Amino acid sequence: MIASVLVANRGEIACRIFRTCRESGIRTVAVFSDADEDALHTRLADAAVRLPGATPAETYLRGDAVVRAALAAGADAVHPGYGFLAENADFARAVLDAGLVWVGPAPEAIEVMASKTRAKRLMGVASPTRVTEADLPVLVKAAAGGGGRGMRVVRDLADLDAKLAAARAEAARAFGDGEVFVEPYLEHGRHVEVQILADTHGTVWTLGTRDCSAQRRHQKVIEEAPAPGLAPELVEETRAAAVRVARAVDYVGAGTVEFLVADGRAHFLEMNTRLQVEHPVTEAVFGVDLVALQLRVAEGEPLPAEPPPARGHAVEARLYAEDPAADWAPQTGRLHRLAFPDGVRLDTGYADGDSVGVHYDPLIAKVVAHAPTRAEAIRRLAGALERAAVHGPVTNRDLLVRALRHEEFTAGRMDTGFLTRHLPDLARPVEEPHAPLVAALADSVGRSRFGGWRNLPSAPRTKRYAVAGREVEARYRYTRAGYEADGVEVVRVASDLVVLDVDGVRRRFEVTVHGDQVFVDRTRLTALPRFPEAVTRHAPGSLLAPMPGTVVRVAEGLAAGTPVREGQPLLWLEAMKMEHRITAPVTGTLTALHVEPGQQVEPGTPLVVVRES
């Protein structure tokens, strides 16, 4: 039996696998990069081994280093998690050659199915070898990996070569494999997948369907099980295809077969030869622990002939440190507090006080609700997100709440374009008009009450805050009778709680302060200094880094004096597993290039200067 498992991954993934290992009495081993030295997964493991470096290529993608770490720590098995080396056949072979148990499918099955091009050939699906105007739009897609990396939509044939090059470069950095292919891009399809689990004794389970259509940048954001509104014959078609794929390659372990459903047909996309990020919704519906079952299968135990029956509905939302209103720009900083009400499952790689850095995925947590019906599960999840304490960087929390309550989602009519189509409405900042006043009142507690008794009211007090990119001012005064403010009655004021009476309705506001950040319920404010600080001035036409990240590419031939046209890509930043293109805002001349590939930048760092013609 397995006694000790090394998890060849990090963050939420590793923490989730460690939880099952602890419950099973199995010792755990973590690996960590220099950037992850004090990460939660490192703290939770029984032992941890350093992988020198910070980037994925230097650390978590180094299969040889991970195998050495397993042997050094005395592990007898390796679980790849999901992402990084999870679908790397050479890594699986290296684990087995070292005499360790591989918690996953055979390398031969990975070799066939983990490459989307080989998997499509096995399923008889042809990818175009030449793209014409008639084929547009098409999707350029990395043959390895997932998570939206190495994917580009091409709508104009003139953009094809550039997008092929960009996808290859991103895939090579993310997965160590730059192979890409092209497939038709179906604008309004639904992303539906089937969870499979197979043992070494010939049993293949299918555990229902999942819908993962709510996506941004080809990466899933909201997932649910079962997929709503599918015709019974379509469900059976996808189930039978999943079993056929598994048996064709003698598959063992957990895997997912993915389809794009459009016009009443299921189009095969790929097979993921690993556990999926969204596996908790399947666990909730079927009442199983898929990681525990993976470990049993790896030990050679047989599965029961049939899986347990499905019960109810489950919905998962991915909470990201990102700003949907700023083109999904990833955010960094300290996560002061993360707390959710009872009744939902929380999978996270962070604890209170941890920092969200620039090197890896911006996922903070996955939140899962299970209920007897879909409507109840959606309501429970939206309510939990709304009431949660998420104190730290800007997140997509408000977008998730709005998306879950959007009529298109509640009716089960969403497709892969749902979030993009409704982004302006979904990404609107939450407007709590009384938040600045509440923050100012709470801030006043403990300060001087202006010295002794007064016969006249004090002069109005003001405090300035930044809220959702706007500057606002709160005004109140303190009298012998207490606080006064226009339009409301101030009932109670404490440093962590303010009660207001607004038009006869009493409202309680919880207040939490972390430095200059103030959280009033869901509203995030930044206290501004009384006297504005000096502003750093940059040359006219300067383009500044919109986020922390690494310059991964500069456009070929770009140098001071180069003419550029409006919209032309100048350089590419990579931050938290996402690539961001910096383009020329006007047609003119590049007069300065301040950065080079490999350079790390902070928000506001000057990148280039473009002088308009």
C-alpha positions in Angstrom: 0.0 0.0 0.0 1.0 3.6 -0.6 2.6 5.1 2.5 3.9 8.5 1.3 2.8 10.6 -1.7 4.7 13.5 -3.3 2.3 15.9 -5.0 4.1 17.3 -8.1 2.1 20.6 -8.0 1.4 23.6 -5.8 -1.3 25.8 -4.3 -4.9 24.8 -4.1 -4.2 21.6 -6.1 -1.7 20.3 -3.7 -3.7 21.3 -0.6 -6.8 19.5 -1.9 -4.8 16.2 -2.5 -3.1 16.5 0.9 -6.5 16.6 2.6 -7.5 13.2 1.2 -4.0 11.8 2.0 -4.3 12.9 5.6 -7.7 11.4 5.9 -6.3 8.1 4.5 -3.3 8.0 6.8 -0.8 8.7 4.0 2.2 11.0 4.6 2.6 13.9 2.2 5.5 15.6 0.5 5.4 19.0 -1.1 7.7 20.6 -3.6 8.1 24.4 -3.7 9.8 27.1 -5.7 11.6 30.0 -4.1 8.5 32.1 -4.7 6.4 29.4 -2.8 8.8 28.9 0.2 6.1 29.9 2.7 3.0 28.9 0.6 0.2 27.1 2.3 0.8 23.8 0.5 4.4 23.8 1.8 3.2 24.4 5.4 0.5 21.7 5.2 2.8 18.9 4.0 4.6 16.5 6.3 7.8 17.2 4.4 8.8 19.7 1.7 11.6 19.8 -0.9 12.9 23.0 -2.5 13.0 23.3 -6.3 15.5 26.2 -6.9 14.1 29.0 -9.0 10.9 30.9 -9.3 9.4 30.4 -12.8 7.5 27.2 -13.7 10.2 26.2 -16.3 12.9 26.3 -13.5 10.8 24.4 -10.9 7.5 22.7 -11.3 8.1 21.7 -15.0 11.4 20.1 -14.1 10.4 16.4 -14.1 14.0 15.3 -13.2 14.1 17.6 -10.1 10.6 16.4 -9.0 11.6 12.7 -9.2 14.8 13.5 -7.2 12.7 15.3 -4.6 10.4 12.2 -4.2 13.3 9.9 -3.7 15.1 12.3 -1.3 11.9 12.6 0.8 11.3 8.8 0.9 8.0 9.0 -1.0 6.8 5.8 -2.6 4.2 7.5 -5.0 3.8 10.6 -7.0 0.5 12.3 -7.7 0.8 14.9 -10.5 -2.3 17.0 -9.5 -3.6 18.9 -12.5 -1.5 21.2 -14.7 2.3 21.4 -15.0 3.5 17.8 -15.6 0.1 16.0 -15.1 -0.2 15.1 -18.8 3.5 14.6 -19.5 4.2 11.0 -20.6 8.0 11.3 -20.1 7.5 12.4 -16.5 5.2 9.5 -15.9 7.9 7.1 -17.3 10.6 8.8 -15.1 8.4 8.2 -12.0 7.9 4.5 -12.8 11.6 4.0 -13.8 12.6 5.4 -10.4 10.6 2.6 -8.8 7.8 4.9 -7.6 4.0 4.4 -8.0 2.5 6.7 -10.6 -1.0 7.9 -9.6 -2.4 8.3 -13.1 -2.8 6.6 -16.4 -0.1 4.6 -18.2 2.5 6.7 -20.1 1.3 5.2 -23.3 -2.3 6.4 -22.7 -1.0 9.9 -21.9 1.1 9.9 -25.0 -2.0 9.2 -27.2 -4.6 11.3 -25.4 -2.7 14.2 -23.7 -1.9 15.5 -27.2 -5.1 16.9 -28.6 -3.9 16.3 -32.1 -3.3 12.6 -31.6 -6.6 12.3 -29.6 -8.5 13.8 -32.5 -6.9 11.4 -35.0 -7.9 8.5 -32.7 -11.5 9.8 -32.7 -11.5 10.3 -36.4 -11.7 14.1 -36.1 -9.6 15.9 -38.7 -8.0 19.4 -38.1 -7.5 21.7 -41.1 -4.0 21.7 -42.5 -4.6 24.9 -44.4 -6.8 27.8 -43.4 -8.8 29.9 -45.9 -11.2 32.8 -45.5 -14.0 30.3 -45.7 -12.8 28.5 -42.6 -12.9 31.6 -40.3 -13.2 32.0 -37.5 -10.7 29.4 -36.2 -9.1 28.6 -32.9 -5.4 28.2 -32.6 -4.9 25.7 -29.7 -2.0 24.2 -27.8 -1.7 20.5 -28.4 -0.7 20.0 -24.7 -1.9 21.4 -21.4 -5.1 23.4 -20.8 -6.4 26.3 -18.7 -6.7 28.6 -21.7 -3.0 28.8 -22.3 -1.7 28.8 -25.9 -5.1 29.6 -27.4 -6.0 32.4 -29.9 -9.1 33.1 -31.9 -8.4 34.1 -35.5 -11.1 36.2 -37.3 -8.8 37.8 -39.9 -6.5 35.6 -42.1 -3.9 38.4 -41.9 -3.6 37.7 -38.2 -3.0 33.9 -38.5 0.8 33.8 -38.6 1.1 36.2 -35.6 -1.4 34.3 -33.5 0.2 31.0 -34.4 3.6 32.3 -33.2 2.1 33.8 -30.0 0.2 30.5 -29.2 3.4 28.5 -29.8 5.5 30.7 -27.5 2.9 30.7 -24.7 2.4 26.9 -24.9 6.1 26.3 -24.8 6.5 28.4 -21.7 3.5 26.9 -19.9 3.8 23.2 -20.9 7.3 22.8 -22.3 5.7 21.9 -25.7 5.1 24.4 -28.4 3.0 22.2 -30.7 -0.3 23.9 -31.8 -3.1 23.1 -34.1 -6.2 24.8 -35.7 -9.8 23.8 -35.3 -13.1 25.5 -36.2 -14.3 28.1 -33.7 -17.9 27.6 -32.8 -19.2 30.9 -31.5 -22.2 29.8 -29.4 -21.4 26.3 -28.3 -21.6 24.8 -24.8 -18.6 23.2 -23.1 -19.7 19.8 -21.8 -17.5 17.1 -20.3 -17.8 13.6 -18.9 -15.9 12.4 -15.9 -14.5 8.9 -16.2 -12.7 6.6 -13.7 -11.2 3.3 -14.7 -9.3 0.6 -12.8 -6.8 -2.1 -13.9 -9.5 -4.8 -13.9 -11.5 -3.5 -16.9 -14.1 -1.4 -15.1 -14.8 2.0 -16.6 -17.1 4.4 -14.7 -18.7 7.5 -16.2 -19.8 9.9 -13.5 -22.3 12.1 -15.3 -21.8 15.3 -17.2 -20.4 18.8 -16.3 -21.1 22.1 -18.0 -18.2 24.5 -18.1 -19.5 27.1 -20.5 -19.0 30.2 -18.4 -15.4 31.0 -19.4 -13.1 34.0 -19.8 -10.2 33.8 -22.2 -11.0 30.1 -22.8 -10.6 29.3 -19.1 -13.5 28.0 -17.0 -14.9 30.2 -14.3 -18.2 28.6 -13.3 -18.8 24.8 -13.6 -21.7 22.6 -12.6 -22.9 19.0 -12.6 -24.9 17.7 -14.2 -24.9 19.8 -17.4 -28.4 21.3 -17.5 -30.9 20.9 -20.3 -29.2 18.2 -22.4 -31.4 15.8 -24.3 -31.2 12.2 -22.8 -29.9 10.9 -26.2 -27.1 13.5 -26.2 -26.1 12.6 -22.6 -25.9 9.0 -23.7 -23.9 9.9 -26.8 -21.3 11.7 -24.8 -21.2 8.9 -22.1 -20.7 6.2 -24.8 -18.0 8.2 -26.5 -16.2 8.7 -23.2 -16.2 4.9 -22.5 -15.1 4.2 -26.1 -12.1 6.6 -25.7 -11.1 5.1 -22.4 -11.2 1.5 -23.7 -9.4 2.4 -26.9 -6.2 3.3 -24.9 -6.7 0.9 -21.9 -7.2 3.9 -19.7 -6.6 3.7 -15.9 -7.4 6.4 -13.4 -9.4 9.6 -13.5 -9.8 11.5 -16.7 -12.2 13.8 -18.5 -13.6 13.7 -22.1 -14.6 17.1 -23.4 -17.1 18.1 -26.0 -18.4 21.3 -27.6 -22.2 21.0 -27.9 -23.7 23.0 -30.7 -26.8 22.6 -32.9 -27.9 19.5 -31.0 -24.6 17.7 -31.7 -21.6 16.9 -29.5 -18.2 17.6 -31.1 -15.2 15.9 -29.6 -12.6 18.3 -28.3 -10.1 16.4 -26.2 -9.4 14.1 -23.4 -7.7 15.3 -20.2 -5.6 12.5 -18.8 -5.8 13.8 -15.2 -8.1 15.1 -12.6 -9.8 18.4 -13.5 -10.0 21.6 -11.5 -13.8 21.3 -11.5 -13.9 17.7 -10.1 -15.5 18.8 -6.8 -18.9 19.3 -8.4 -18.9 15.6 -9.5 -17.7 14.6 -6.0 -20.7 16.4 -4.5 -23.3 14.9 -6.8 -22.0 11.4 -6.6 -20.9 11.4 -3.0 -17.3 10.2 -3.8 -13.7 11.4 -3.2 -12.1 11.1 -6.6 -8.6 11.5 -5.2 -9.1 8.6 -2.7 -10.4 6.5 -5.7 -7.3 7.5 -7.7 -5.1 6.3 -4.9 -7.0 3.0 -4.6 -6.8 2.4 -8.3 -3.0 3.1 -8.2 -2.7 0.4 -5.5 -4.4 -2.1 -7.8 -7.8 -2.3 -6.1 -10.9 -2.9 -8.2 -13.7 -0.4 -8.5 -17.3 -1.6 -7.8 -19.1 -2.6 -10.9 -21.2 0.6 -10.9 -20.7 4.1 -9.5 -23.0 5.4 -6.8 -26.2 7.1 -7.9 -26.2 10.8 -8.6 -28.0 13.1 -6.1 -28.9 16.7 -6.6 -27.0 19.5 -8.3 -23.6 21.2 -7.6 -22.2 24.5 -8.9 -18.6 25.7 -8.5 -17.2 29.2 -8.9 -13.6 30.1 -9.3 -12.6 33.1 -7.2 -9.7 34.9 -9.0 -7.5 37.8 -8.0 -8.3 39.8 -11.1 -10.2 42.8 -12.3 -12.8 41.9 -14.9 -13.4 45.6 -15.6 -9.7 46.0 -16.6 -9.6 43.2 -19.2 -9.3 40.6 -16.5 -5.9 42.1 -15.3 -4.5 39.9 -12.6 -4.0 41.5 -9.2 -1.4 40.9 -6.5 -1.1 41.7 -2.8 -1.8 40.4 0.7 -4.9 38.4 1.3 -5.8 39.6 4.7 -8.9 37.5 5.3 -10.8 34.8 3.4 -13.9 33.5 5.1 -17.1 31.9 3.7 -20.3 31.1 5.5 -21.2 27.5 6.4 -22.9 25.4 3.7 -20.4 25.6 0.9 -17.1 23.8 0.2 -14.0 25.9 0.0 -10.8 24.6 -1.8 -8.0 27.1 -1.5 -4.2 27.4 -1.5 -4.2 30.5 0.8 -4.6 31.3 4.4 -5.2 34.7 6.1 -2.1 36.8 5.7 -0.7 35.0 2.6 0.4 37.0 -0.4 -0.9 36.6 -4.0 2.2 36.8 -6.1 3.0 37.3 -9.8 4.4 33.9 -10.8 1.4 31.6 -10.9 -2.3 31.4 -11.6 -4.4 34.1 -9.9 -6.9 31.5 -8.5 -7.6 32.2 -4.8 -10.3 29.6 -4.2 -12.9 27.4 -5.6 -16.3 27.6 -3.9 -18.8 24.8 -4.3 -22.5 24.6 -3.4 -24.6 21.4 -3.5 -28.4 21.2 -3.2 -31.3 19.0 -4.2 -32.0 21.3 -7.2 -30.0 23.5 -9.6 -31.9 26.6 -8.6 -31.2 26.0 -4.9 -27.5 25.3 -5.6 -27.1 28.5 -7.6 -28.9 30.5 -4.9 -26.7 29.0 -2.1 -23.5 29.7 -4.0 -24.4 33.3 -5.0 -25.4 34.0 -1.4 -22.2 32.6 0.1 -20.1 34.6 -2.3 -22.0 37.8 -1.5 -21.6 37.3 2.3 -18.0 36.1 2.2 -15.1 38.2 3.7 -12.6 38.6 0.8 -10.2 41.2 2.1 -7.2 41.7 -0.2 -6.6 42.3 -3.9 -9.4 43.1 -6.3 -11.3 39.9 -7.2 -14.0 38.7 -9.6 -16.4 38.1 -6.7 -19.0 40.6 -7.8 -18.9 39.3 -11.4 -19.5 35.8 -10.1 -22.5 36.8 -8.0 -24.1 38.7 -11.0 -23.3 35.9 -13.4 -25.0 33.3 -11.2 -28.1 35.4 -10.9 -28.2 36.4 -14.6 -31.4 35.2 -16.3 -29.4 33.5 -19.1 -27.4 31.5 -16.5 -30.4 30.6 -14.3 -32.3 29.4 -17.3 -29.4 27.2 -18.4 -29.0 29.0 -21.7 -25.4 30.1 -21.3 -22.7 29.3 -23.9 -18.9 29.9 -24.1 -19.5 33.5 -25.0 -21.8 34.3 -22.0 -19.3 36.2 -19.9 -17.8 38.1 -22.8 -21.2 39.1 -24.1 -22.5 40.4 -20.8 -19.1 41.7 -19.4 -20.0 45.4 -19.2 -23.0 44.7 -17.0 -21.4 41.8 -15.0 -18.2 43.8 -14.3 -19.9 46.9 -12.9 -18.6 47.8 -9.5 -20.9 47.2 -6.6 -22.4 50.6 -5.6 -22.9 51.0 -1.9 -23.6 54.7 -1.5 -23.1 54.8 2.2 -19.7 52.9 2.3 -17.5 56.1 2.4 -19.5 57.5 5.3 -19.5 54.2 7.2 -15.7 54.0 6.7 -15.2 57.5 7.9 -17.4 57.1 11.0 -15.6 53.9 12.0 -12.3 55.6 11.4 -13.3 58.4 13.8 -13.7 56.0 16.8 -10.9 56.4 19.3 -9.8 59.8 17.8 -10.2 63.0 19.7 -13.8 64.1 20.2 -12.6 67.7 19.8 -12.0 68.3 23.5 -14.7 68.7 26.1 -18.3 69.9 25.9 -19.4 72.2 23.1 -22.5 74.4 22.8 -22.2 74.5 19.0 -21.7 71.6 16.6 -18.2 71.0 15.4 -17.2 71.9 11.9 -17.9 69.2 9.3 -15.3 66.5 9.1 -14.3 65.1 5.7 -12.3 62.0 4.6 -11.4 61.0 1.1 -11.5 57.5 -0.4 -10.9 55.8 -3.7 -13.7 53.4 -4.6 -13.7 51.4 -7.9 -11.4 53.9 -9.6 -13.3 57.0 -8.4 -12.4 59.5 -5.6 -15.2 60.1 -3.2 -15.6 62.3 0.0 -17.5 61.5 3.2 -18.8 64.3 5.4 -20.1 64.1 8.9 -20.0 66.2 12.1 -19.9 65.4 15.8 -22.3 67.1 18.3 -23.2 66.7 21.9 -26.1 64.5 20.7 -23.8 62.3 18.7 -22.9 61.9 15.0 -24.8 63.7 12.3 -24.7 63.1 8.5 -26.9 64.2 5.7 -29.7 61.9 4.6 -29.2 59.3 7.3 -29.6 58.8 11.1 -26.4 57.5 12.7 -27.6 54.9 15.2 -24.3 53.3 16.4 -20.7 53.7 15.6 -17.8 51.4 16.6 -14.5 50.7 14.9 -15.8 47.5 13.4 -19.5 48.1 13.1 -21.7 51.1 12.0 -25.5 51.1 12.1 -27.4 53.6 10.0 -31.1 54.3 9.7 -31.9 55.0 6.1 -35.5 56.1 5.4 -36.7 54.1 8.4 -34.7 51.0 7.6 -31.8 50.1 9.9 -28.7 48.7 8.2 -25.7 47.2 9.8 -22.3 47.6 8.1 -19.3 45.5 9.2 -16.0 47.4 8.8 -12.5 45.9 8.6 -9.3 48.0 8.2 -6.0 46.7 6.8 -3.6 49.6 6.5 -5.1 52.0 4.0 -7.6 49.4 2.8 -11.0 49.6 4.3 -13.7 46.9 3.7 -17.3 47.9 4.3 -19.2 44.6 3.8 -18.4 43.8 0.1 -17.1 47.3 -0.8 -13.4 47.8 -1.0 -12.1 51.4 -0.3 -8.7 52.9 -0.2 -8.2 55.7 2.3 -6.5 58.7 0.6 -4.0 61.0 2.3 -5.3 64.4 3.5 -2.8 66.1 1.2 -2.2 64.5 -2.3 1.2 63.1 -2.8 3.5 64.3 -5.6 2.7 62.5 -8.9 5.6 61.0 -10.9 5.5 62.5 -14.4 6.4 60.5 -17.5 7.2 61.6 -21.1 4.1 62.3 -23.2 3.1 59.1 -25.0 4.5 56.8 -22.3 2.9 53.3 -22.0 3.0 52.0 -18.4 2.8 48.4 -17.2 -0.9 47.8 -16.2 0.1 45.0 -13.8 3.1 43.3 -12.3 4.6 40.7 -14.6 7.5 39.7 -16.9 8.2 41.0 -20.4 8.2 37.8 -22.4 8.5 39.1 -25.9 9.2 42.4 -27.8 7.9 42.7 -31.4 10.6 41.8 -33.9 12.6 44.8 -35.1 11.2 47.2 -32.5 13.6 49.9 -31.5 13.7 53.7 -31.0 12.8 55.4 -34.3 10.5 52.5 -35.5 7.2 53.7 -37.1 4.2 52.0 -35.5 0.5 52.0 -36.3 -2.5 52.2 -34.0 -3.3 48.7 -32.5 0.1 47.2 -33.5 1.4 44.8 -30.8 4.6 46.2 -29.3 5.4 43.7 -26.5 3.9 41.0 -24.4 3.7 40.8 -20.6 3.1 37.5 -18.8 1.5 37.7 -15.3 -0.1 34.9 -13.3 -0.2 32.4 -16.2 -1.8 34.9 -18.6 -0.2 36.7 -21.5 -1.2 40.4 -22.0 -0.5 42.3 -25.2 0.7 45.9 -25.1 -0.3 47.7 -28.3 0.3 51.2 -29.8 -2.4 53.6 -28.8 -1.9 55.8 -31.9 -0.1 55.8 -35.2 3.3 57.4 -34.9 6.9 56.7 -33.9 8.4 54.7 -31.1 10.8 57.1 -29.4 11.9 54.9 -26.5 11.9 51.2 -25.5 12.6 50.9 -21.8 12.4 47.1 -21.3 13.7 43.8 -22.7 12.6 40.2 -22.6 12.9 38.6 -19.2 12.6 41.8 -17.3 10.2 42.0 -14.4 8.1 45.1 -14.1 5.7 46.6 -11.5 2.5 48.4 -12.2 3.3 51.9 -13.5 6.8 50.9 -14.9 7.4 52.8 -18.2 7.5 50.3 -21.1 7.7 52.3 -24.3 7.0 55.9 -25.6 5.0 56.4 -28.8 4.9 59.9 -30.3 1.8 60.5 -32.5 2.4 61.4 -36.1 
